[in-house]
Amino acid sequence: MDPESIYKSVVEKDNQYVMPTYGRKPLLFTGGEGCRLIDIFGKEYIDCVAGIAVNATGYSNQKLVNAIKEQAEQLIHISNYYYNIPQANAAEKLVQITGLSKVFFCNSGAEANDGAMKLAKLHTKKNSFISTNNAFHGRTIGSLGATANIKYRDPFVPLVKPATFVNYGDASAIEKAVTDDIAGVILEPLQGEGGVNVSNAEYLKEVREICDKKDLVLIFDEVQTGFGRTGKWFCKDHYNVQPDILTMAKAIGGGLPMGAFAACESLSFEKGEHGTTFGGSPLVCAASLAVMETIEEDNLLENAANMGQYFIEKLSKMERNDVVNIRGMGLMIGIELNHECGYFMDAAAEKGVLLNVTAGNVIRLIPPLTISKEEVDRVVEVIDSIVRPN
Ligand SMILES: *Cc1c(COP(=O)(O)O)cnc(C)c1O
């Protein structure tokens, strides 16, 4: 079949058989290399979406592909009733890079947050959480309770106990919101879906102190900010603030569905208190190890920090007069415009750049950590060239 027919048939089947939750773009990709994706017609794109901060090591990374191939040949899945070589090694590595004590493996970010909240409830014997406005923690019944956007939460609200939401960046608001039933505080050290909102050391340190003082469990959701996205292993490393529980997903498995959370020594589930069929399978753990090793061997933390800085410098020189603010850390960058900018996604794709928009008016750039200067230059050129419609 020719590309046009394949494209048409995929769109038809998708429309007919897949629940229309995503509002798809008219794009169909078949492969990629590094930061570049190729669509069915052979057109090349620089990808600043990276599967939503998942594809940290870039497309067709040979070390990752080989690790998955070799593990698939050997053993894909085994029950958690048994020991598992890649899982033990991935756990050791995660403990090393998080500075926490023990790990639980699950399959997504929402599940990681669910598990973290279960763990906090179990240890404090309390039920509620404090979360922040604009926070995104996932879409399961549990994690939705801590997700701020009422568009996601309201239709399901009798099923979850929503957190108490306070303004992001305001530590005293957290202190004021503490009641006898609060088990913990959950927050992203840098909000992603909420519009790339950067916090600061003072805020996070104060929140840490409040949690210590009031015996609350502090959960950092680093699902999006983890694994080098901000130029360090975790965003918390910029601030030297250690949570009690750290949740991870997105980039952790190199694109395989995987999540995890790590907790401090005093917080652990015991036998039978939590579990999942797929969590920590040999396959995803082998992929995760390859991702972590690649980040180290290819100096991707350094590249993310350097290219992030270069990106922001270049973006700041754009001629656009509709830019309110450019912010971010490492390769998690937001460009806030003074108007809704959803149209940017299609306009940039037309010119060979993939990006997405959060919070309505913030262009978000979260490319693979391998991006080069030349690619950054091209992305900025394209963003600069997109004119505001009327
Ligand atoms: C994406 C995301 C989640 C949810 O992860 P899923 O794997 O989609 O369940 C949770 N928290 C943050 C900060 C995220 O960016």
The ligand as an ORCA input file, in Angstrom:
! r2SCAN-3c Opt
* xyz 0 1
  C       2.515     12.442     33.320
  C       2.478     12.727     34.764
  C       1.791     11.895     35.668
  C       0.966     10.720     35.211
  O       1.728      9.720     34.636
  P       0.994      8.577     33.763
  O       2.120      7.645     33.418
  O       0.384      9.250     32.587
  O      -0.014      7.952     34.649
  C       1.868     12.183     37.004
  N       2.571     13.246     37.447
  C       3.234     14.070     36.614
  C       4.010     15.206     37.167
  C       3.206     13.855     35.247
  O       3.826     14.680     34.419
*
